[in-house]
């Protein structure tokens, strides 16, 4: 698995365009981080319940809307699907500044746009994973996923501060325009990839071209039973099933408690907004470091060992967010906890994404990745609502501590043995 690992190694022109497209859209997403809640509050004078519905409801409904798209895209070439989902997000987001300029923007429109974007996000991620599986040989998948991971953390670091400055200069919808343009740039980049019909002379061995889907009518017609096919495939495989439940619970519990440290630090602990921002922005450097370490660690210790070790280590950190006290020591504790968590996630995420792709046969990749993303989004929305209630009843510190304690049990769900043919 680790043979030939090299951070600077080229993966071909087509991957370069896909990577660039991912970077453009990821930067746009982080530039517009929190834009919809901000517009809802500042422009539409929405209350807490409406903002919560916008944040959780849009994602949940979008996840449900994406369910039939997994089996639908499995029967189609993935590159046109990627371009179409980018253009859908571009068009949907542009309706917001247009309506704002005309003075007709409503909360319902924001909610509908968030649903469309959430469904398109899930579809794009599933299609890009399926495309990547056929674009590169198996031994290059980890390097590709590590590059995506490093790009994600880089845009996390630089996007929100730039977005805040853009809002300060041009108003609340400026970052929505930037996000829309990022999807247009992504679509242009994916179009520049080409269909993969020309050989890549710099790659040995040659990557597979994206297989042309069958056009027979009986294979194109989607049946009701196909909607659950992704889940059936995951649950029938012991390795995928273990990873599926582990990641759904981990991501759900971590994201569910993400608003509570803000309540704790900006409230009872008395930290200023800039200190809170520093505590959660600076540790993102750990994600870059983790992404760079993933490949060398796998080369030395093997994919399964790194997957289990990083998955177990990342759960020990979140409970620490319930412990900070006022003052500099408390701020350093939060920074240290977040750095440790993000470092372990930076290692785990590309290894997990590669492990999952290698374990999934090409003809099932799109529907499997769709089912995975739908479950993760839905569980996150549900647990966020539950922990909002718990935070109100128990207080933020106790609710964070409870989630941290539950997270300590999630490594039990990690696959105990290496999957055949993967490590």
C-alpha positions in Angstrom: 0.0 0.0 0.0 2.7 2.5 0.9 5.1 1.6 -2.0 6.1 4.6 -4.0 4.6 7.1 -1.6 5.7 10.7 -2.3 4.0 13.9 -1.4 5.3 15.7 -4.5 4.5 12.9 -6.9 2.3 13.8 -9.9 -1.0 12.0 -10.3 -1.8 13.2 -13.8 -3.5 16.1 -15.5 -7.1 14.9 -14.9 -6.5 14.5 -11.2 -4.9 18.0 -11.2 -8.1 19.5 -12.6 -10.3 17.6 -10.1 -8.1 18.7 -7.2 -8.2 22.3 -8.4 -12.0 22.2 -8.7 -12.3 20.8 -5.2 -10.0 23.5 -3.9 -12.0 26.3 -5.5 -15.4 25.1 -4.2 -13.9 24.3 -0.7 -12.6 27.9 -0.5 -16.0 29.3 -1.6 -17.7 27.2 1.1 -15.5 28.5 3.9 -15.7 32.1 2.6 -19.4 31.8 3.0 -19.3 29.9 6.3 -22.2 31.1 8.4 -23.5 33.4 5.7 -27.1 32.1 5.7 -27.6 32.4 9.5 -26.1 35.9 9.3 -28.4 37.0 6.5 -31.4 35.5 8.3 -30.5 37.5 11.5 -29.3 40.8 10.0 -31.6 41.0 6.9 -34.7 39.0 7.7 -34.6 39.5 11.5 -35.0 35.8 12.2 -35.1 34.4 15.7 -33.1 31.5 17.3 -35.7 28.9 16.3 -35.7 30.0 12.6 -31.8 30.1 12.5 -31.7 26.5 14.0 -34.3 25.3 11.4 -32.2 26.9 8.7 -29.0 25.2 9.9 -30.3 21.7 10.7 -33.5 21.5 8.6 -32.0 22.5 5.3 -29.3 19.8 5.7 -31.7 17.1 6.8 -34.2 17.7 4.0 -31.4 18.0 1.5 -30.1 14.6 2.7 -33.5 13.0 2.2 -33.7 14.6 -1.3 -30.3 13.1 -2.2 -31.4 9.5 -1.5 -32.6 8.7 -5.1 -29.7 10.4 -6.7 -27.2 7.7 -5.6 -28.7 4.8 -7.7 -29.6 7.3 -10.4 -26.0 8.5 -10.9 -24.6 5.0 -10.7 -26.0 4.4 -14.2 -24.4 7.5 -15.6 -20.9 8.9 -16.4 -19.8 10.8 -13.3 -18.1 13.8 -15.0 -21.4 15.2 -16.4 -23.0 14.7 -12.9 -20.2 16.6 -11.3 -20.6 19.5 -13.7 -24.4 19.5 -13.3 -24.3 19.6 -9.5 -21.8 22.5 -9.6 -24.0 24.4 -11.9 -27.1 23.7 -9.8 -25.3 25.1 -6.7 -24.1 28.1 -8.7 -27.6 28.9 -9.9 -29.3 28.3 -6.6 -26.9 30.4 -4.6 -27.1 33.3 -7.1 -30.8 33.6 -6.4 -30.0 34.9 -2.9 -28.1 38.1 -3.9 -30.5 38.6 -6.8 -33.5 38.5 -4.4 -31.7 40.6 -1.9 -30.9 43.3 -4.5 -34.6 43.4 -5.5 -35.8 43.5 -1.9 -37.8 40.2 -2.2 -35.6 37.9 -0.2 -37.5 35.6 2.2 -36.7 33.0 4.9 -38.4 30.3 2.8 -36.1 31.1 -0.1 -33.0 30.7 2.1 -34.4 27.4 3.4 -35.1 26.1 -0.1 -31.6 27.1 -1.4 -30.0 25.4 1.6 -31.9 22.2 0.8 -30.9 22.3 -2.9 -27.2 22.9 -2.0 -27.2 20.2 0.6 -28.6 17.6 -1.8 -26.1 18.7 -4.5 -23.2 18.6 -2.1 -24.0 14.9 -1.2 -24.4 14.0 -4.9 -21.1 15.8 -5.9 -19.1 14.0 -3.1 -20.5 10.6 -4.1 -19.9 11.1 -7.8 -16.4 12.5 -7.2 -15.4 9.5 -5.1 -16.7 7.1 -7.7 -14.8 9.1 -10.4 -11.6 9.1 -8.4 -11.8 5.3 -8.0 -11.7 4.8 -11.7 -9.3 7.7 -12.4 -6.3 6.4 -10.4 -4.7 3.1 -9.6 -5.5 1.8 -6.1 -2.0 2.6 -4.8 -2.5 6.3 -5.5 -5.8 6.8 -3.8 -4.3 7.5 -0.4 -2.1 10.2 -1.8 -5.0 11.8 -3.7 -7.2 11.7 -0.6 -4.4 13.2 1.6 -4.2 16.1 -0.9 -7.9 16.7 -0.7 -7.7 16.6 3.1 -4.8 19.1 3.2 -6.7 21.4 0.9 -9.8 21.2 3.1 -7.9 22.3 6.2 -6.1 25.0 4.3 -9.4 26.5 3.2 -10.7 26.1 6.7 -7.9 28.3 8.0 -8.0 31.1 5.4 -11.7 31.1 4.3 -13.6 32.4 7.4 -11.3 35.4 8.1 -11.4 36.4 4.4 -15.2 35.9 4.4 -15.5 38.1 7.4 -13.5 40.9 5.7 -15.5 40.5 2.5 -18.8 40.9 4.5 -17.4 44.0 6.3 -16.5 45.6 3.0 -19.4 44.6 0.7 -22.3 43.5 2.8 -23.9 40.3 4.0 -24.5 38.6 0.6 -21.0 39.1 -0.7 -19.7 35.8 0.4 -22.7 34.0 -1.1 -21.7 35.5 -4.5 -18.2 34.3 -3.9 -19.4 30.8 -3.0 -21.6 30.7 -6.2 -18.6 31.7 -8.4 -16.5 29.0 -6.8 -18.9 26.4 -8.0 -18.8 27.8 -11.5 -15.0 27.6 -11.4 -15.2 24.1 -10.2 -17.5 23.2 -13.1 -15.1 24.7 -15.5 -12.2 22.8 -14.0 -14.1 19.5 -14.2 -15.0 20.2 -17.8 -11.3 20.8 -18.5 -10.5 17.3 -17.2 -11.8 15.8 -20.4 -13.5 12.4 -20.6 -10.3 10.5 -20.0 -9.9 9.2 -23.6 -6.2 10.3 -24.0 -3.4 8.4 -22.2 -1.5 10.0 -19.4 2.2 9.5 -20.3 3.5 10.5 -16.8 1.6 7.8 -15.0 2.8 4.2 -14.8 0.7 2.0 -14.6 -2.0 3.8 -16.6 -5.2 4.6 -14.6 -8.5 3.2 -15.6 -10.7 5.4 -17.7 -14.2 6.0 -16.3 -16.3 3.1 -17.6 -19.1 4.0 -19.9 -22.4 3.1 -18.3 -24.6 0.6 -20.1 -27.5 2.2 -22.0 -29.9 -0.7 -22.0 -33.4 0.4 -21.0 -33.7 -2.2 -18.2 -30.5 -0.9 -16.6 -31.5 2.7 -16.9 -34.9 2.3 -15.2 -34.7 2.8 -11.5 -36.8 0.7 -9.2 -38.0 1.6 -5.7 -35.8 -1.1 -4.2 -32.7 0.6 -5.6 -33.1 3.5 -3.1 -31.9 1.3 -0.3 -29.2 -0.5 -2.3 -26.4 1.6 -0.9 -27.3 0.8 2.7 -27.8 -2.9 1.9 -24.3 -3.0 0.4 -22.7 -1.3 3.4 -24.5 -3.5 6.0 -23.7 -6.7 4.2 -19.9 -6.0 4.4 -18.5 -6.4 8.0 -15.7 -3.9 7.4 -17.8 -1.2 5.8 -20.5 -1.7 8.4 -18.1 -1.1 11.3 -16.7 2.0 9.6 -20.2 3.2 8.8 -21.5 3.2 12.3 -18.2 4.5 13.8 -18.0 7.5 11.5 -21.7 8.3 11.7 -21.6 8.4 15.5 -18.3 10.2 15.7 -19.1 12.9 13.2 -22.6 13.3 14.7 -21.5 13.7 18.3 -18.6 16.1 17.4 -20.7 18.3 15.2 -23.7 18.2 17.6 -21.7 19.8 20.4 -19.8 22.3 18.1 -22.1 25.3 19.1 -21.7 24.6 22.9 -18.1 25.7 23.3 -19.1 29.1 21.9 -21.8 29.4 24.5 -19.4 28.3 27.3 -16.4 30.4 26.2 -18.2 33.6 25.2 -20.6 33.4 28.2 -19.5 32.1 31.6 -15.8 31.9 30.8 -15.7 35.5 29.5 -13.4 35.0 26.5 -13.6 37.7 23.8 -14.7 36.8 20.3 -11.1 37.1 18.9 -9.9 34.6 21.5 -12.7 32.2 20.6 -11.8 32.5 16.9 -8.1 31.9 17.6 -8.9 28.8 19.7 -10.7 27.1 16.9 -8.8 28.5 13.8 -5.1 28.1 14.8 -5.4 24.3 15.6 -6.5 23.7 12.0 -2.8 23.6 11.2 -3.0 20.1 12.8 -5.1 19.0 9.9 -2.4 19.9 7.4 0.2 18.1 9.4 -2.1 15.0 9.8 -2.8 14.9 6.1 1.0 14.9 5.3 1.7 12.2 7.9 -1.1 9.8 6.7 0.9 8.3 3.8 4.2 7.8 5.5 2.5 6.3 8.5 0.6 3.8 6.3 3.8 3.0 4.5 5.5 2.1 7.8 2.7 0.5 9.8 0.0 -0.5 7.3 -3.4 0.9 6.4 -5.5 -1.0 9.0 -3.3 -0.2 11.9 -3.2 3.5 11.1 -6.9 3.6 10.6 -7.7 2.0 14.0 -5.0 3.9 15.9 -6.0 7.3 14.5 -9.7 6.5 14.9 -9.1 5.6 18.6 -6.8 8.5 19.3 -9.2 11.2 17.9 -11.9 10.3 20.4 -9.9 11.1 23.5 -9.8 14.9 22.9 -13.4 16.2 22.8 -14.1 15.6 26.5 -11.4 18.1 27.2 -13.6 20.9 25.9 -15.7 20.5 29.0 -12.7 21.4 31.3 -11.4 24.9 30.5 -11.5 27.7 33.0 -11.2 31.5 32.6 -7.9 32.9 31.6 -4.9 32.1 29.5 -4.6 28.5 30.8 -8.1 27.8 29.7 -7.5 29.2 26.3 -4.4 27.1 25.8 -6.3 24.0 26.9 -8.9 24.6 24.2 -6.2 25.2 21.6 -4.3 22.0 22.7 -7.5 19.9 22.7 -8.6 21.1 19.2 -5.1 20.7 17.8 -4.9 17.0 19.0 -8.4 16.3 17.7 -7.8 17.9 14.3 -4.3 16.3 13.9 -5.8 12.8 14.5 -8.7 13.6 12.1 -6.2 14.8 9.5 -4.6 11.3 9.6 -7.8 9.3 9.9 -9.9 11.0 7.2 -7.8 10.2 4.1 -7.0 6.7 5.3 -10.7 6.1 5.9 -11.7 7.5 2.5 -9.2 5.3 0.8 -10.1 2.2 2.8 -13.7 2.7 2.0 -13.1 3.3 -1.8 -10.9 0.2 -2.0 -13.5 -1.9 -0.2 -16.3 -0.8 -2.6 -16.6 -2.3 -6.0 -16.8 0.3 -8.9 -20.4 -0.4 -9.8 -21.6 0.3 -6.3 -19.4 3.3 -5.4 -21.8 6.2 -6.1 -24.8 4.7 -4.3 -22.7 3.5 -1.4 -21.1 6.9 -0.9 -24.5 8.6 -1.2 -26.0 6.4 1.5 -22.9 7.1 3.7 -23.2 10.8 3.3 -27.0 10.9 3.8 -26.7 8.9 7.0 -23.9 11.2 8.3 -25.8 14.4 7.5 -29.1 13.0 9.0 -27.4 11.7 12.2 -25.6 15.0 12.6 -28.9 17.0 12.3 -30.7 14.7 14.7 -27.9 14.8 17.3 -27.5 18.5 17.0 -31.1 19.0 17.9 -30.8 16.6 20.8 -27.7 18.3 22.2 -29.3 21.7 21.8 -31.9 20.5 24.3 -29.4 18.8 26.6 -27.3 22.0 26.6 -30.3 24.0 27.7 -31.2 21.4 30.4 -27.8 20.4 31.7 -25.7 23.4 30.8 -23.0 23.5 28.1 -20.2 22.0 30.1 -22.2 18.9 31.2 -23.6 18.4 27.6 -20.0 18.6 26.1 -18.8 16.2 28.8 -21.6 13.7 28.0 -20.8 13.7 24.3 -17.1 13.3 25.0 -17.8 10.3 27.3 -20.0 8.7 24.6 -17.3 9.3 22.0 -14.8 7.2 24.0 -16.9 4.1 23.2 -17.0 4.6 19.4 -13.6 3.0 18.7 -15.2 -0.3 19.6 -17.0 -0.1 16.3 -13.8 0.1 14.2 -13.0 -3.0 12.1 -10.9 -5.4 14.2 -9.2 -7.0 11.2 -7.8 -5.7 8.0 -10.1 -6.2 5.0 -9.0 -8.8 2.5 -7.3 -7.3 -0.4 -7.0 -3.8 1.1 -3.9 -3.8 3.4 
